[in-house]
């Protein structure tokens, strides 16, 4: 959310130029592109500002210096305490490396709560699980047989939100 807001401010109505670099070799249905604003590469800018990470092996060390600079100067995410998005999506509570500036002793419990609090009006439970592959997790509606026993890692306000986050519907839910 913060990264998107900062990128919107950075672009500020200026023209964005993107170059199509072709299909991703790992995920052929995805396209790879390179975008810039006034000659400034958006990929580098996001990492330099601390809103994105150098992701190996795909980055091939291209953004390593940008990430080191953001980390050193405590920009963006580096001001706080976080885990890499991949570790969060896979709910790697025990093995995820804590990143950022001075993570408190209870950071892991705060980042990976056993039961996440339900926001008002958002009663669809989401649970990260590897068995959902190729999805990120499984969502449970209040009418599902599994709803009461499911401990939510994440909450959704609509099925559309859950699907957009790459969650699949629990098999214990009636298909409508």
C-alpha positions as CSV (number, residue, x, y, z in Angstrom):
1,X,0.0,0.0,0.0
2,X,2.7,2.5,1.0
3,X,4.8,1.5,-2.0
4,X,1.9,2.2,-4.4
5,X,1.2,5.6,-2.8
6,X,4.9,6.6,-3.0
7,X,5.1,5.5,-6.6
8,X,2.0,7.4,-7.5
9,X,3.5,10.5,-5.9
10,X,6.8,9.9,-7.8
11,X,5.0,9.6,-11.1
12,X,2.8,12.7,-10.3
13,X,1.0,12.7,-13.7
14,X,4.2,12.4,-15.8
15,X,4.4,10.1,-18.7
16,X,5.5,6.5,-17.9
17,X,7.4,4.7,-20.7
18,X,7.4,0.9,-20.6
19,X,9.3,-1.5,-22.7
20,X,8.1,-5.1,-23.2
21,X,10.9,-7.5,-22.6
22,X,9.0,-10.6,-23.5
23,X,7.7,-13.6,-21.6
24,X,9.0,-14.6,-18.2
25,X,11.2,-17.8,-18.6
26,X,9.8,-19.3,-15.3
27,X,6.2,-18.2,-15.7
28,X,5.5,-18.0,-19.5
29,X,2.0,-16.5,-19.1
30,X,3.6,-13.4,-17.4
31,X,5.2,-10.6,-19.3
32,X,8.4,-8.8,-18.2
33,X,8.5,-5.0,-18.6
34,X,10.8,-2.2,-17.8
35,X,9.3,1.2,-17.0
36,X,10.7,4.7,-16.4
37,X,9.6,8.2,-15.7
38,X,11.7,11.0,-17.2
39,X,14.5,8.5,-17.7
40,X,14.5,7.2,-14.1
41,X,14.0,3.4,-14.0
42,X,11.1,2.7,-11.7
43,X,12.5,-0.7,-10.6
44,X,15.7,0.9,-9.3
45,X,13.8,3.8,-7.8
46,X,11.5,1.5,-5.8
47,X,14.4,-0.4,-4.3
48,X,16.5,2.7,-3.7
49,X,13.5,4.3,-1.8
50,X,13.1,1.1,0.3
51,X,9.7,0.1,-1.2
52,X,10.9,-3.1,-3.0
53,X,13.6,-5.7,-2.4
54,X,16.4,-7.1,-4.5
55,X,15.0,-10.6,-5.2
56,X,17.6,-13.2,-6.1
57,X,18.2,-15.2,-8.2
58,X,15.9,-13.3,-10.7
59,X,17.4,-9.8,-10.0
60,X,20.9,-11.1,-10.8
61,X,22.4,-8.7,-8.3
62,X,21.2,-5.7,-10.3
63,X,19.4,-4.1,-7.4
64,X,21.9,-5.1,-4.6
65,X,23.6,-1.7,-4.3
66,X,20.2,0.0,-4.3
67,X,19.0,-2.2,-1.5
68,X,22.1,-1.7,0.5
69,X,21.7,2.1,0.2
70,X,18.1,2.0,1.3
71,X,19.0,-0.3,4.2
72,X,21.9,1.9,5.3
73,X,19.8,5.1,5.1
74,X,16.7,3.5,6.6
75,X,14.4,4.4,3.7
76,X,10.8,3.0,3.3
77,X,10.3,-0.4,4.8
78,X,13.8,-0.3,6.3
79,X,12.6,2.2,8.9
80,X,10.6,-0.5,10.5
81,X,10.6,-4.3,11.0
82,X,9.4,-6.6,8.3
83,X,9.9,-9.9,6.5
84,X,10.3,-10.5,2.8
85,X,7.0,-10.7,1.0
86,X,7.7,-14.3,-0.1
87,X,8.2,-15.4,3.5
88,X,5.0,-13.7,4.5
89,X,2.9,-15.1,1.7
90,X,4.2,-18.6,2.6
91,X,3.6,-17.9,6.3
92,X,7.2,-18.9,7.2
93,X,6.8,-17.9,10.8
94,X,9.7,-19.9,12.2
95,X,12.2,-19.4,9.4
96,X,11.5,-15.9,8.0
97,X,14.5,-13.5,8.5
98,X,13.5,-10.4,10.3
99,X,14.5,-7.3,8.2
100,X,14.6,-3.6,9.0
101,X,15.9,-1.4,11.7
102,X,15.9,-2.8,15.3
103,X,13.1,-5.4,15.3
104,X,11.6,-5.7,18.8
105,X,11.7,-9.1,20.6
106,X,8.0,-9.7,19.9
107,X,8.3,-8.8,16.2
108,X,7.8,-12.4,14.9
109,X,4.5,-12.8,16.9
110,X,3.3,-9.4,15.7
111,X,4.1,-10.1,12.0
112,X,2.7,-13.7,12.2
113,X,-0.1,-13.7,14.7
114,X,-1.7,-17.1,15.5
115,X,-5.1,-15.5,15.1
116,X,-5.4,-12.2,13.3
117,X,-8.0,-9.8,14.5
118,X,-11.1,-9.4,12.2
119,X,-11.6,-5.9,10.8
120,X,-15.2,-4.6,11.0
121,X,-17.3,-6.0,8.1
122,X,-14.6,-8.4,6.9
123,X,-15.7,-11.8,8.0
124,X,-14.1,-14.0,5.4
125,X,-11.2,-16.0,6.9
126,X,-8.0,-16.5,5.0
127,X,-5.4,-19.1,5.9
128,X,-2.0,-19.3,4.3
129,X,-1.1,-22.9,3.6
130,X,1.3,-24.7,1.2
131,X,-1.4,-27.3,0.3
132,X,-3.3,-24.5,-1.5
133,X,-0.5,-24.4,-4.2
134,X,-0.5,-22.9,-6.7
135,X,-2.7,-20.4,-4.7
136,X,-1.3,-18.4,-1.7
137,X,-4.0,-19.8,0.7
138,X,-7.5,-20.9,1.3
139,X,-10.5,-18.7,2.2
140,X,-13.5,-19.8,4.3
141,X,-16.9,-18.1,4.2
142,X,-19.1,-17.9,7.4
143,X,-21.4,-20.6,5.9
144,X,-18.5,-23.1,5.4
145,X,-18.3,-26.2,7.6
146,X,-14.7,-25.4,8.3
147,X,-15.3,-21.7,9.2
148,X,-15.5,-22.1,13.0
149,X,-12.4,-24.3,13.4
150,X,-10.3,-22.2,11.0
151,X,-7.8,-19.7,12.6
152,X,-7.4,-16.8,10.2
153,X,-4.1,-15.4,9.2
154,X,-5.8,-12.8,7.1
155,X,-9.4,-11.4,6.7
156,X,-11.2,-10.4,3.5
157,X,-14.2,-8.2,3.0
158,X,-15.4,-10.0,-0.1
159,X,-14.7,-13.1,-2.1
160,X,-13.4,-10.9,-4.9
161,X,-10.7,-9.6,-2.5
162,X,-9.8,-13.1,-1.5
163,X,-9.5,-14.2,-5.1
164,X,-7.5,-11.1,-6.0
165,X,-5.0,-12.1,-3.2
166,X,-4.7,-15.5,-4.9
167,X,-6.7,-17.5,-2.3
168,X,-9.0,-20.3,-3.3
169,X,-12.3,-21.2,-1.8
170,X,-12.3,-24.0,0.8
171,X,-13.6,-27.3,-0.5
172,X,-15.9,-27.4,2.6
173,X,-17.8,-24.4,1.2
174,X,-20.8,-25.0,-1.0
175,X,-20.1,-23.8,-4.5
176,X,-22.5,-21.1,-5.6
